[in-house]
């Protein structure tokens, strides 16, 4: 493994994103490598993904995700 201290933040974030993608596609060895890069980013105080690639998951139940309807039905 290369020395992670010498890698700039942007390049480190790109490497972490690429290796995480490989891990998600099923590569068994990529998971550990992605984890190393992500840990280094967190140690430096930077998130592993920027706002453009971050996915916000809606953890509400399906019944709460729909549009809110009034409790009365106008007819």
MDTraj code that builds the backbone (N, CA, C; nanometers):
import mdtraj as md
import numpy as np

residues = "UNK UNK UNK UNK UNK UNK UNK UNK UNK UNK UNK UNK UNK UNK UNK UNK UNK UNK UNK UNK UNK UNK UNK UNK UNK UNK UNK UNK UNK UNK UNK UNK UNK UNK UNK UNK UNK UNK UNK UNK UNK UNK UNK UNK UNK UNK UNK UNK UNK UNK UNK UNK UNK UNK UNK UNK UNK UNK UNK UNK UNK UNK UNK UNK UNK UNK UNK UNK UNK UNK UNK UNK UNK UNK UNK".split()
xyz = np.array([
    [0.0851, -0.1177, 0.0000],
    [0.0000, 0.0000, 0.0000],
    [0.0892, 0.1235, 0.0000],
    [0.0485, 0.2225, -0.0739],
    [0.1272, 0.3448, -0.0823],
    [0.1101, 0.4276, 0.0442],
    [0.1975, 0.5230, 0.0615],
    [0.1893, 0.6127, 0.1762],
    [0.0725, 0.7091, 0.1532],
    [-0.0274, 0.7012, 0.2385],
    [-0.1487, 0.7810, 0.2200],
    [-0.1288, 0.9273, 0.2575],
    [-0.0248, 0.9577, 0.3345],
    [0.0002, 1.0958, 0.3757],
    [0.0358, 1.1850, 0.2570],
    [0.0970, 1.1270, 0.1550],
    [0.1422, 1.2066, 0.0415],
    [0.0372, 1.2281, -0.0655],
    [-0.0785, 1.1701, -0.0504],
    [-0.1834, 1.1819, -0.1519],
    [-0.2722, 1.3016, -0.1184],
    [-0.2947, 1.3918, -0.2149],
    [-0.3834, 1.5061, -0.1890],
    [-0.5269, 1.4610, -0.1602],
    [-0.6028, 1.5455, -0.0902],
    [-0.7394, 1.5116, -0.0503],
    [-0.8293, 1.4761, -0.1684],
    [-0.8219, 1.5556, -0.2750],
    [-0.9091, 1.5304, -0.3904],
    [-0.8803, 1.3955, -0.4551],
    [-0.7518, 1.3656, -0.4687],
    [-0.7136, 1.2375, -0.5283],
    [-0.7521, 1.1212, -0.4368],
    [-0.7358, 1.1406, -0.3071],
    [-0.7724, 1.0374, -0.2102],
    [-0.9231, 1.0112, -0.2141],
    [-1.0026, 1.1167, -0.2237],
    [-1.1479, 1.1013, -0.2325],
    [-1.1861, 1.0280, -0.3608],
    [-1.1172, 1.0589, -0.4703],
    [-1.1447, 0.9908, -0.5975],
    [-1.1088, 0.8428, -0.5886],
    [-0.9960, 0.8108, -0.5275],
    [-0.9564, 0.6714, -0.5097],
    [-1.0561, 0.5960, -0.4221],
    [-1.0998, 0.6599, -0.3144],
    [-1.1967, 0.5966, -0.2256],
    [-1.3266, 0.5686, -0.2997],
    [-1.3720, 0.6643, -0.3797],
    [-1.4955, 0.6482, -0.4560],
    [-1.4823, 0.5345, -0.5580],
    [-1.3691, 0.5296, -0.6274],
    [-1.3481, 0.4227, -0.7276],
    [-1.3432, 0.2845, -0.6627],
    [-1.2657, 0.2743, -0.5549],
    [-1.2535, 0.1437, -0.4884],
    [-1.3843, 0.1014, -0.4245],
    [-1.4624, 0.1967, -0.3701],
    [-1.5919, 0.1625, -0.3129],
    [-1.6853, 0.1127, -0.4229],
    [-1.6777, 0.1732, -0.5403],
    [-1.7574, 0.1259, -0.6543],
    [-1.7205, -0.0163, -0.6928],
    [-1.5910, -0.0458, -0.6937],
    [-1.5465, -0.1822, -0.7229],
    [-1.5990, -0.2800, -0.6180],
    [-1.5952, -0.2376, -0.4932],
    [-1.6441, -0.3245, -0.3855],
    [-1.7938, -0.3500, -0.4011],
    [-1.8668, -0.2481, -0.4406],
    [-2.0117, -0.2646, -0.4591],
    [-2.0442, -0.3535, -0.5787],
    [-1.9513, -0.3607, -0.6735],
    [-1.9707, -0.4495, -0.7885],
    [-1.9281, -0.5924, -0.7595],
    [-1.8786, -0.6181, -0.6373],
    [-1.8517, -0.7550, -0.5977],
    [-1.7064, -0.7942, -0.5796],
    [-1.6149, -0.7038, -0.6021],
    [-1.4736, -0.7363, -0.5840],
    [-1.4428, -0.7493, -0.4351],
    [-1.3965, -0.8668, -0.3945],
    [-1.3731, -0.8924, -0.2522],
    [-1.2546, -0.8143, -0.1982],
    [-1.1520, -0.7951, -0.2783],
    [-1.0326, -0.7248, -0.2316],
    [-1.0526, -0.5741, -0.2256],
    [-1.1480, -0.5213, -0.3004],
    [-1.1669, -0.3764, -0.3078],
    [-1.2249, -0.3191, -0.1789],
    [-1.2965, -0.3988, -0.1033],
    [-1.3609, -0.3475, 0.0183],
    [-1.2587, -0.2949, 0.1184],
    [-1.1543, -0.3714, 0.1414],
    [-1.0517, -0.3303, 0.2367],
    [-0.9762, -0.2072, 0.1905],
    [-0.9464, -0.2014, 0.0617],
    [-0.8740, -0.0862, 0.0074],
    [-0.9593, 0.0394, 0.0172],
    [-1.0867, 0.0276, -0.0190],
    [-1.1777, 0.1426, -0.0083],
    [-1.1866, 0.1892, 0.1363],
    [-1.1908, 0.0945, 0.2272],
    [-1.2000, 0.1287, 0.3695],
    [-1.0763, 0.2067, 0.4145],
    [-0.9602, 0.1652, 0.3713],
    [-0.8372, 0.2370, 0.4080],
    [-0.8403, 0.3817, 0.3616],
    [-0.8818, 0.4028, 0.2371],
    [-0.8894, 0.5387, 0.1834],
    [-0.9946, 0.6211, 0.2574],
    [-1.1091, 0.5616, 0.2876],
    [-1.2152, 0.6338, 0.3570],
    [-1.1749, 0.6687, 0.5001],
    [-1.1039, 0.5781, 0.5655],
    [-1.0556, 0.6055, 0.7017],
    [-0.9584, 0.7229, 0.6998],
    [-0.8708, 0.7260, 0.6016],
    [-0.7750, 0.8357, 0.5915],
    [-0.8467, 0.9684, 0.5673],
    [-0.9504, 0.9661, 0.4834],
    [-1.0276, 1.0890, 0.4613],
    [-1.0954, 1.1360, 0.5897],
    [-1.1512, 1.0431, 0.6655],
    [-1.2148, 1.0808, 0.7921],
    [-1.1114, 1.1320, 0.8920],
    [-0.9940, 1.0712, 0.8918],
    [-0.8880, 1.1155, 0.9819],
    [-0.8469, 1.2595, 0.9502],
    [-0.8472, 1.2923, 0.8226],
    [-0.8125, 1.4281, 0.7812],
    [-0.9277, 1.5262, 0.8054],
    [-1.0419, 1.4748, 0.8432],
    [-1.1550, 1.5631, 0.8701],
    [-1.2386, 1.5942, 0.7492],
    [-1.2336, 1.5079, 0.6508],
    [-1.3097, 1.5305, 0.5290],
    [-1.3960, 1.4090, 0.5018],
    [-1.5167, 1.4295, 0.4549],
    [-1.6078, 1.3204, 0.4233],
    [-1.5577, 1.2460, 0.3008],
    [-1.5937, 1.1170, 0.2908],
    [-1.5486, 1.0368, 0.1771],
    [-1.6241, 1.0693, 0.0495],
    [-1.7334, 1.1420, 0.0592],
    [-1.8068, 1.1783, -0.0622],
    [-1.8477, 1.3241, -0.0534],
    [-1.8397, 1.3916, -0.1648],
    [-1.8805, 1.5313, -0.1632],
    [-2.0307, 1.5421, -0.1831],
    [-2.0826, 1.6631, -0.1792],
    [-2.2266, 1.6826, -0.1846],
    [-2.2864, 1.6346, -0.3158],
    [-2.2099, 1.6368, -0.4231],
    [-2.2632, 1.5968, -0.5529],
    [-2.2864, 1.4462, -0.5607],
    [-2.2087, 1.3679, -0.4886],
    [-2.2226, 1.2227, -0.4968],
    [-2.2930, 1.1628, -0.3769],
    [-2.3210, 1.2439, -0.2774],
    [-2.3830, 1.1906, -0.1563],
    [-2.5312, 1.1629, -0.1812],
    [-2.5746, 1.0468, -0.1412],
    [-2.7135, 1.0068, -0.1567],
    [-2.7791, 1.0110, -0.0195],
    [-2.8886, 1.0818, -0.0120],
    [-2.9615, 1.0905, 0.1142],
    [-3.0740, 0.9880, 0.1092],
    [-3.0723, 0.8952, 0.2038],
    [-3.1738, 0.7914, 0.2067],
    [-3.2936, 0.8368, 0.2890],
    [-3.4110, 0.8117, 0.2364],
    [-3.5337, 0.8421, 0.3071],
    [-3.5704, 0.7202, 0.3902],
    [-3.5534, 0.7284, 0.5211],
    [-3.5720, 0.6142, 0.6086],
    [-3.7126, 0.6071, 0.6688],
    [-3.8018, 0.6941, 0.6221],
    [-3.9384, 0.6905, 0.6740],
    [-4.0104, 0.5678, 0.6189],
    [-4.1142, 0.5201, 0.6881],
    [-4.1916, 0.4083, 0.6354],
    [-4.2619, 0.4487, 0.5055],
    [-4.2947, 0.3506, 0.4232],
    [-4.3576, 0.3793, 0.2943],
    [-4.4872, 0.4584, 0.3102],
    [-4.5616, 0.4300, 0.4150],
    [-4.6875, 0.5007, 0.4345],
    [-4.6654, 0.6499, 0.4597],
    [-4.5535, 0.6860, 0.5148],
    [-4.5257, 0.8265, 0.5441],
    [-4.4603, 0.8989, 0.4275],
    [-4.4148, 0.8274, 0.3271],
    [-4.3447, 0.8891, 0.2145],
    [-4.4373, 0.9545, 0.1135],
    [-4.5608, 0.9092, 0.1057],
    [-4.6535, 0.9655, 0.0082],
    [-4.6871, 1.1094, 0.0424],
    [-4.7562, 1.1749, -0.0522],
    [-4.7971, 1.3115, -0.0257],
    [-4.8934, 1.3137, 0.0911],
    [-4.8782, 1.4146, 0.1730],
    [-4.9698, 1.4237, 0.2866],
    [-5.1058, 1.4698, 0.2353],
    [-5.2071, 1.3985, 0.2748],
    [-5.3438, 1.4314, 0.2347],
    [-5.4192, 1.4825, 0.3568],
    [-5.5147, 1.5680, 0.3337],
    [-5.5937, 1.6130, 0.4485],
    [-5.6720, 1.4973, 0.5074],
    [-5.7002, 1.5053, 0.6352],
    [-5.7708, 1.3957, 0.7018],
    [-5.9152, 1.3874, 0.6563],
    [-5.9670, 1.4937, 0.5969],
    [-6.1048, 1.4916, 0.5473],
    [-6.1025, 1.4787, 0.3964],
    [-6.2022, 1.4243, 0.3396],
    [-6.2106, 1.4093, 0.1940],
    [-6.3134, 1.5093, 0.1380],
    [-6.2657, 1.6030, 0.0600],
    [-6.3631, 1.6924, -0.0042],
    [-6.4324, 1.6221, -0.1198],
    [-6.5626, 1.6368, -0.1324],
    [-6.6330, 1.5765, -0.2454],
    [-6.7264, 1.6712, -0.3048],
])
top = md.Topology()
chain = top.add_chain()
for i, resn in enumerate(residues, 1):
    res = top.add_residue(resn, chain, resSeq=i)
    for name in ("N", "CA", "C"):
        top.add_atom(name, md.element.get_by_symbol(name[0]), res)
traj = md.Trajectory(xyz[None], top)
